[in-house]
Amino acid sequence: MGLPQEPSRLVWLRSDAPGLLLGQDLEQPRLYSPKASIPKSKRPGRFLAIGLVFGGILYYYTTSPTSSKQTTLNSKTFVPYQITSREALSPSSFVITITPRNPDPNPPYLLPSSSGWRHPLWSVEFKQPEVQISRHYTPLPPSQISEEDRSGVLRFYIRAVGDGEMSNYLCRLRVGQDVWLRGPHVGFDLVNRLGASKGIVFLAGGTGIVPGMQAAQVALDGYQDTSVSLLWAVRSRREVQGTKPTSSAGPCWWEFWKKGGEPTELGVNIRDPGPVARQLAEMKAKYGSRIDVQVVVDEEGSSFSLENIRKALVRTTEGHQPSASVTGARCFLHNQKLHEEASEFESDSPPCSCAPTEGALPGKNLFIVSGPDGFVSHYAGPKVWQGGKHTQGPLGGVAGQIQSLEPRLASEWLVLKL
Ligand SMILES: Cc1cc2nc3c(=O)[nH]c(=O)nc-3n(C[C@H](O)[C@H](O)[C@H](O)COP(=O)(O)OP(=O)(O)OC[C@H]3O[C@@H](n4cnc5c(N)ncnc54)[C@H](O)[C@@H]3O)c2cc1C
């Protein structure tokens, strides 16, 4: 029976503290005080009226969600950031670093004590000012919470798709130009879904790896005994590393793409890594055998098969006991069927209604599939538009096949689509 390791969970459980709701401006100063605004005067009525007018204006500007006071990242208004670096991975993909025009010394989403921490998955909206549209993008997790990160610097891995409005607009922007952001918007509550379970397998296509890195970092920092497997499918090797010529006759150990159709491990010493692979290698160096990163490259003819995924599910939970209670038939956190109508945007996570088991948290290992629609459909079945929201839809694809072949995996793993 997998008893929870309470001390290692502290950073997550702390975020349940009342009052730490995402989007709440906890540090908003109380600028208006009726008593202080009425001066001692021989004409109190006139000063009272003036005080009330100014007080009202002050109150409006300090409490209105669209007020000019909201200069740092918030979920209501768009605020400016400057592009401070841009690194191309391929003709259509790039990593940009952006710095807030108005730095927030305490960005809530990075700190373990904030409510955002229990939602490792989060994104922001970028605005396209010319055609007034916005799209979501997922920040790469900070490699470590440095002073720079505290000032709100964010990095994004973006691909320009077809004739896509927003992604091509972002692709055209250069260092020094501004972008406009709103957020954070939080995704699935992974912490309570995982509960006492220990395994995350994250299957990502292209830029879909970023939420996998967010999830891995939070899970591996928050639990001493969690294991994460990141399976990353890319179109071109340039997404992962440069194409430096080599004089050796056969493939070297780092030239994983030359080794045929099987996935290859991305290790600590990957040669000439791109910015995303460099960060993955840093995570590998930090977490060691607790994280496994496998890569396939479409143009090299490799892809993740059913068997590769089944092995990853088994390998990631090797040596871990299944958690105590995983069968809540009406539990919106742990029942696969009840996820069909769930949206990935989940600021208020549903409560767990699994039968309580003494001394253990309920929970399920998480198999998360993230990427373009076709990728998600192939591996987990299509997401479905329902009542104006993009829902998970029925489980299908390769994950559905695995679950029907191995009922044990079906009972221990929850599949989520991003
Ligand atoms: C929570 C969330 C986080 C996201 N994070 C990221 C991220 O970190 N990086 C990132 O690059 N994208 C990310 N996306 C996707 C992003 O929001 C946009 O959907 C994407 O950039 C396309 O927007 P667009 O305006 O350029 O294309 P649109 O104008 O909306 O679409 C134009 C055409 O491109 C097609 N198309 C749209 N998306 C894709 C695709 N992925 N592959 C192939 N064809 C496509 C459409 O079918 C359409 O025909 C995220 C999406 C969500 C919901």
The ligand as an SDF file (V2000), in Angstrom:
LIG
                    3D

 53 58  0  0  0  0  0  0  0  0999 V2000
   -3.6630   25.7050  -23.2310 C   0  0  0  0  0  0  0  0  0  0  0  0
   -2.9430   25.8430  -24.5710 C   0  0  0  0  0  0  0  0  0  0  0  0
   -1.5650   26.0260  -24.5850 C   0  0  0  0  0  0  0  0  0  0  0  0
   -0.8780   26.1550  -25.8070 C   0  0  0  0  0  0  0  0  0  0  0  0
    0.4890   26.3140  -25.7850 N   0  0  0  0  0  0  0  0  0  0  0  0
    1.1590   26.4480  -26.9510 C   0  0  0  0  0  0  0  0  0  0  0  0
    2.5890   26.6150  -26.9580 C   0  0  0  0  0  0  0  0  0  0  0  0
    3.2480   26.6780  -25.8960 O   0  0  0  0  0  0  0  0  0  0  0  0
    3.2170   26.7280  -28.1630 N   0  0  0  0  0  0  0  0  0  0  0  0
    2.5270   26.6880  -29.3550 C   0  0  0  0  0  0  0  0  0  0  0  0
    3.1580   26.8100  -30.4160 O   0  0  0  0  0  0  0  0  0  0  0  0
    1.1770   26.5250  -29.3750 N   0  0  0  0  0  0  0  0  0  0  0  0
    0.4770   26.4290  -28.2150 C   0  0  0  0  0  0  0  0  0  0  0  0
   -0.8930   26.2850  -28.2270 N   0  0  0  0  0  0  0  0  0  0  0  0
   -1.6040   26.3820  -29.5250 C   0  0  0  0  0  0  0  0  0  0  0  0
   -1.8780   27.8820  -29.8270 C   0  0  0  0  0  0  0  0  0  0  0  0
   -2.7810   28.3980  -28.8660 O   0  0  0  0  0  0  0  0  0  0  0  0
   -2.5260   28.1300  -31.2020 C   0  0  0  0  0  0  0  0  0  0  0  0
   -3.6380   27.2990  -31.3320 O   0  0  0  0  0  0  0  0  0  0  0  0
   -1.5740   27.8630  -32.3490 C   0  0  0  0  0  0  0  0  0  0  0  0
   -0.4190   28.6870  -32.2370 O   0  0  0  0  0  0  0  0  0  0  0  0
   -2.2830   28.1820  -33.6820 C   0  0  0  0  0  0  0  0  0  0  0  0
   -2.8400   29.4680  -33.6020 O   0  0  0  0  0  0  0  0  0  0  0  0
   -2.9580   30.3850  -34.9060 P   0  0  0  0  0  0  0  0  0  0  0  0
   -3.7620   31.6000  -34.5630 O   0  0  0  0  0  0  0  0  0  0  0  0
   -1.6280   30.6140  -35.5020 O   0  0  0  0  0  0  0  0  0  0  0  0
   -3.7520   29.4430  -35.9120 O   0  0  0  0  0  0  0  0  0  0  0  0
   -5.3170   29.5590  -36.3040 P   0  0  0  0  0  0  0  0  0  0  0  0
   -5.5270   30.8230  -37.0750 O   0  0  0  0  0  0  0  0  0  0  0  0
   -6.1500   29.3590  -35.0970 O   0  0  0  0  0  0  0  0  0  0  0  0
   -5.4310   28.3050  -37.2640 O   0  0  0  0  0  0  0  0  0  0  0  0
   -4.9520   28.3490  -38.6130 C   0  0  0  0  0  0  0  0  0  0  0  0
   -4.8790   26.9930  -39.2580 C   0  0  0  0  0  0  0  0  0  0  0  0
   -3.8490   26.2280  -38.6630 O   0  0  0  0  0  0  0  0  0  0  0  0
   -4.3820   24.9820  -38.2200 C   0  0  0  0  0  0  0  0  0  0  0  0
   -3.7260   24.6690  -36.9560 N   0  0  0  0  0  0  0  0  0  0  0  0
   -3.9570   25.2460  -35.7640 C   0  0  0  0  0  0  0  0  0  0  0  0
   -3.1420   24.7030  -34.8130 N   0  0  0  0  0  0  0  0  0  0  0  0
   -2.3870   23.7700  -35.4600 C   0  0  0  0  0  0  0  0  0  0  0  0
   -1.3620   22.9010  -35.0310 C   0  0  0  0  0  0  0  0  0  0  0  0
   -0.9410   22.8850  -33.7670 N   0  0  0  0  0  0  0  0  0  0  0  0
   -0.7980   22.0870  -35.9530 N   0  0  0  0  0  0  0  0  0  0  0  0
   -1.2030   22.1020  -37.2330 C   0  0  0  0  0  0  0  0  0  0  0  0
   -2.1670   22.9240  -37.7120 N   0  0  0  0  0  0  0  0  0  0  0  0
   -2.7500   23.7440  -36.8310 C   0  0  0  0  0  0  0  0  0  0  0  0
   -5.8540   25.1890  -38.0440 C   0  0  0  0  0  0  0  0  0  0  0  0
   -6.5530   23.9840  -38.2140 O   0  0  0  0  0  0  0  0  0  0  0  0
   -6.1570   26.1930  -39.1250 C   0  0  0  0  0  0  0  0  0  0  0  0
   -6.3930   25.5580  -40.3420 O   0  0  0  0  0  0  0  0  0  0  0  0
   -1.5950   26.1270  -27.0280 C   0  0  0  0  0  0  0  0  0  0  0  0
   -2.9800   25.9480  -27.0070 C   0  0  0  0  0  0  0  0  0  0  0  0
   -3.6520   25.8010  -25.8010 C   0  0  0  0  0  0  0  0  0  0  0  0
   -5.1430   25.6070  -25.8070 C   0  0  0  0  0  0  0  0  0  0  0  0
  1  2  1  0
  2  3  1  0
  2 52  2  0
  3  4  2  0
  4  5  1  0
  4 50  1  0
  5  6  2  0
  6  7  1  0
  6 13  1  0
  7  8  2  0
  7  9  1  0
  9 10  1  0
 10 11  2  0
 10 12  1  0
 12 13  2  0
 13 14  1  0
 14 15  1  0
 14 50  1  0
 15 16  1  0
 16 17  1  0
 16 18  1  0
 18 19  1  0
 18 20  1  0
 20 21  1  0
 20 22  1  0
 22 23  1  0
 23 24  1  0
 24 25  2  0
 24 26  1  0
 24 27  1  0
 27 28  1  0
 28 29  2  0
 28 30  1  0
 28 31  1  0
 31 32  1  0
 32 33  1  0
 33 34  1  0
 33 48  1  0
 34 35  1  0
 35 36  1  0
 35 46  1  0
 36 37  1  0
 36 45  1  0
 37 38  2  0
 38 39  1  0
 39 40  1  0
 39 45  2  0
 40 41  1  0
 40 42  2  0
 42 43  1  0
 43 44  2  0
 44 45  1  0
 46 47  1  0
 46 48  1  0
 48 49  1  0
 50 51  2  0
 51 52  1  0
 52 53  1  0
M  END
$$$$
